[in-house]
Amino acid sequence: MRRLIITESAADLTSHAGLALIGLALNEQTNLAADAATVGPLRRDAMPHADILASYVALLCLGKSDFEAINGFREDAYFATALGLARVPSEGILRQRMDEHAPAYRRVVETAVIDVLRRLGVPLTPLDNGLMPLDCDVTPFDNSNTKKEGVSRTYKGMDGYAPMAAYLGQEGYCLEFELREGRQHCQKGTPAFLQRVLAKARQLTRAPLLLRLDSGNDALENIAVIEAHNAQDESAAPVHYLVKWNPRQESPEHWLAYAETHAEWSTPRAGKRVALFDLYETRTHAGETYRLRRVMRVIERTIDKRGQHLLVPDIAIEGWWTSLLWCDEETVIALYADHGTSEQFHSEFKTDLDIERLPSGKFATNALVLACAALAYNILRWLGQHGLLGADAPPRHRAKRRRLRTVMQELIDLAARLIHTGRRLKLAFAYGCPVVHIFQRLYARLACT
C-alpha cells in the first residue's frame, strides 16, 4: 500500500459547505434578524441577538447540540461567512445569552419555524383520502443522572423530560416542540397546545386536517378545542380528529359479551377471533353537547401466535374516537396505525440532531433549544425533500422522504474550497462531486426573496 504524506495546506478549505444553505434559509426565508433585534437593547460592541441564534441553529444542523461545540468554529472563517456573522460567539457568550434571553429568543425562533415553511411554500402531502395529517405526540427524553431543572420520572420509567411535538403532512414538518417536565401528564396543557398548532397549520395549508392523538389525550376538552376551531370559520376546511380511546377501568369481558350480540366476527387464524363495530355516545362539556362516534375492536385469543393453547382466553379491547363518520371501521384503524410514523420524526430529533440529552441545566434554555431544533429540522427536511428525491438526486432507494442524517451527510458535510477573487467569494467543489448541481439549485431557490 502506498504511504501518504500528511501535511498542511494554505488553501481555505471547509468540510461543511452546506452551511451556506442554512445561512440563506435563516437570513432570506425568515425574519430572524429583525425579530431578534426587538428582544432588547445591547451594548454597542455586543454580538447581535440574531447571530447567537443563527450560530446555535447551525450547530444543530451539523448534529451538535452542546454549547462547547461552538469552540471548534471560533477560528473558522467559513462558518461566519456562510451564516452572515460578524464574528462567531464563544461558548460562554452563547450559553450566557441563551440563558439570559431564553423566553424572548424562543418566541422569535418559534415564529421563524413557521415563517421558513410559509415563505418556501413547502408542498405538503395529504393522505390518500385527501386529509392532511396533523400528528401530536409526547416523546420522553432520557436525561437520567442529571440535576437539570424539570427532570423527573417519565411514564417510560426513566428520569427526563416529556416534550410534545406536532407534525404536519406526510413529510412531517414540525410546527412546535413544547418542552415539558418528565412527570407532567401528557394531557396537561394539551388544549392550549392544540389551539396554537391548529392556528399554525392554517397558515400553511387550506386542506382539511386530520388531527391524531394517543390514548393519553383521550379527553373531551381536546375535541371541544377542535369543534370550537371549526366554528370560528365554518367556510374553511374542517379539522377532523382521530383519538385513541383509553379504556381505563373498562371490563374486557363486558365488551366481549357486547360484541357477541352486536358485531360480526372474523377469524384471521385458528384460535383468534376479531370483532369490529362502532357506537355513538352523547357527552357534555362546558355546557356544550357533543355526539361522538367510537370505533371498537375486540380480539379473543384461545391460541397464541406460537400455537400454544390458552387455559383462559385472552381478551383485548381497543377503541378510537373519530369524526370520520363516513369511514368504515377498518379504514379508521388503518388511519390511526399510520400515526405511528411520527415515532420516526421523534427519532430524527433525538439521534440526528442529538438533542435527547438537552445541554442546559435551565428549563427555559432547554425549551429554547427545542425551538431551535424545530427550526433546524424544518430547514433540513426541506433540503432533503427538494434536493435528494428528484431525478437528479444521487442513486438511492425510493422513499417519500430522506432522514435528516442523510441530508446532513450529503448536503451539509461537504468538502469545498473558499476562494476570494476580487470582491467576490467562490465555493469550489471537487470535480465529480455528485451534488454540485443540486447544491446550486437549492442555493438559487433559497436566495430568492
Secondary structure, DSSP 8 states (H G I E B T S, - for coil): ----------S-EES-TTHHHHHHHHHHSS-HHHHHHTS----TTS--HHHHHHHHHHHHHTT--SGGGGGGGTT-HHHHHHHT-SS---HHHHHHHHHHTHHHHHHHHHHHHHHHHHHHT------TTS-EEEEEEE--EE-TT---TT-EE-TTSSEEE--EEEEETTTTEEEEEE--BTTS-TTTTHHHHHHHHHHHHHTT--S-EEEEE-GGG--HHHHHHHHHHHHH-TTS--EEEEEE---TT--HHHHHHHHHHH-EEEEEETTEEEEEEEEEEEEEETTEEEEEEEEEEEEEEEE-TTS-EEEEEEEEEEEEEES-TTS-HHHHHHHHHGGGGHHHHHHIIIIIS--SS-S-SSHHHHHHHHHHHHHHHHHHHHHHHHHSSSTTS-S----SS--HHHHIIIIIS--EEEEEETTEEEEE--TT-TTHHHHHHHHHHHH--
